[in-house]
Amino acid sequence: MHQLQSIYDLFGDSMKYLKAWVATFGIFLTLNVFSQTSLDFGDDKYQPRLGQEGKDVIWLPTENKLVTLMLKTAKVTPNDLVYDLGAGDGKIAIAAAKEFGARAVGIEFNADMAALAQRNAIRAGVGDRVKIINGDIFKEDFSKATVLTLYLLPELNMQLRPTILKMKPGTRVVSHAFSMGDWYPDAEFDSPAISYYWVVPAPIDGVWTISGMEPQNKVTLKIAQLFQDIGGILQIGESSQPILSPKLNGAKLSFSYIDRNKNSHKVSVTIDNNEFKGIDKIGGFFTSEIIGKRN
Ligand SMILES: C[S@@+](CC[C@H](N)C(=O)[O-])C[C@H]1O[C@@H](n2cnc3c(N)ncnc32)[C@H](O)[C@@H]1O
């Protein structure tokens, strides 16, 4: 069980007990894990304590190796805007800028910690690309992020989930240690600690009318969706069939089907709200452009 989770499971919501526990055992435990002392964190103005209380979750830093792996898994590039929700000393936002060339924003509730994180970014030479907001992750707007990083708690992930699912399809999300309930991850990695990766799926359930696929017939596609998991029925004139190997990756939908002449088709489209555009590749030779509109 993860360290943060076990602390909360042991003591529930009781900050009183949590504080006592952290004061007594927390430092010892975290020192074992990180082999670092509080002196390794902070500067002459502020020295945070490992395990210190935060608004909704205590502060523990993600290990350096995992920070890099999380950002690598999310395929962060200089085109990205990375938001770390609950930024601590700013290390994820700083790594996103320094190692991956991205712009990054950290949101941190503790004012001293947020100021330390901003100083750390300046010391790391990325002060121009890292902004630390002293605010609450449940109040600040992070909708412009292309990548989100989290090291929170399962229930906090679940509270954030509806907001995350409304973000731009294709937004990548990486969470250290904690999952998102029944929204199963697109990838999971377990070194040095378990972490999860998701791509925000476009909402595509409903009935779509497709033009350009079979000009002589009415074509509709009925899609049922649970997060990135989809199934669909393609109706071409009188005949209907389930779509084969459907895959939804952010705003990119692909599937195949066999037409009544036994030709195999590969369809790939990009969804933009209630419209999609893309191609229907027939037998690997012929390609037609298709457009779908949600009814
Ligand atoms: C487990 S630490 C993770 C720090 C950093 N993301 C990392 O991985 O190294 C969680 C951080 O979230 C902050 N925090 C807790 N509740 C918050 C809230 N509602 N809004 C913003 N920050 C919060 C804590 O102060 C703490 O620094």
The ligand as a Tripos MOL2 file, in Angstrom:
@<TRIPOS>MOLECULE
LIG
   27    29     1     0     0
SMALL
NO_CHARGES

@<TRIPOS>ATOM
      1 C1          2.0640   14.6670   -2.0400 C.3       1 LIG1
      2 S1          2.5520   16.3380   -2.3020 S.3       1 LIG1
      3 C2          3.0770   16.2920   -4.0000 C.3       1 LIG1
      4 C3          4.0470   17.3760   -4.3740 C.3       1 LIG1
      5 C4          4.5270   17.3570   -5.8180 C.3       1 LIG1
      6 N1          3.4160   17.3100   -6.7610 N.3       1 LIG1
      7 C5          5.3950   16.1610   -6.0570 C.2       1 LIG1
      8 O1          4.9160   15.1590   -6.6400 O.co2     1 LIG1
      9 O2          6.5630   16.2140   -5.6500 O.co2     1 LIG1
     10 C6          0.9660   17.1820   -2.3920 C.3       1 LIG1
     11 C7          1.0470   18.6940   -2.3510 C.3       1 LIG1
     12 O3         -0.2740   19.2170   -2.5430 O.3       1 LIG1
     13 C8         -0.4490   20.3640   -1.7230 C.3       1 LIG1
     14 N2         -1.9130   20.5330   -1.5470 N.ar      1 LIG1
     15 C9         -2.7560   19.8630   -0.7280 C.ar      1 LIG1
     16 N3         -4.0360   20.2340   -0.9170 N.ar      1 LIG1
     17 C10        -4.0060   21.1900   -1.9030 C.ar      1 LIG1
     18 C11        -5.0060   21.9630   -2.5450 C.ar      1 LIG1
     19 N4         -6.3120   21.8230   -2.2540 N.pl3     1 LIG1
     20 N5         -4.6250   22.8580   -3.4810 N.ar      1 LIG1
     21 C12        -3.3030   23.0090   -3.7920 C.ar      1 LIG1
     22 N6         -2.3140   22.3010   -3.2200 N.ar      1 LIG1
     23 C13        -2.6510   21.3920   -2.2900 C.ar      1 LIG1
     24 C14         0.3040   20.0300   -0.4580 C.3       1 LIG1
     25 O4          0.6350   21.2130    0.2500 O.3       1 LIG1
     26 C15         1.5240   19.2940   -1.0400 C.3       1 LIG1
     27 O5          2.5710   20.1920   -1.2860 O.3       1 LIG1
@<TRIPOS>BOND
     1     1     2 1
     2     2     3 1
     3     2    10 1
     4     3     4 1
     5     4     5 1
     6     5     6 1
     7     5     7 1
     8     7     8 2
     9     7     9 1
    10    10    11 1
    11    11    12 1
    12    11    26 1
    13    12    13 1
    14    13    14 1
    15    13    24 1
    16    14    15 ar
    17    14    23 ar
    18    15    16 ar
    19    16    17 ar
    20    17    18 ar
    21    17    23 ar
    22    18    19 1
    23    18    20 ar
    24    20    21 ar
    25    21    22 ar
    26    22    23 ar
    27    24    25 1
    28    24    26 1
    29    26    27 1
@<TRIPOS>SUBSTRUCTURE
     1 LIG1         1 GROUP 0 **** ****
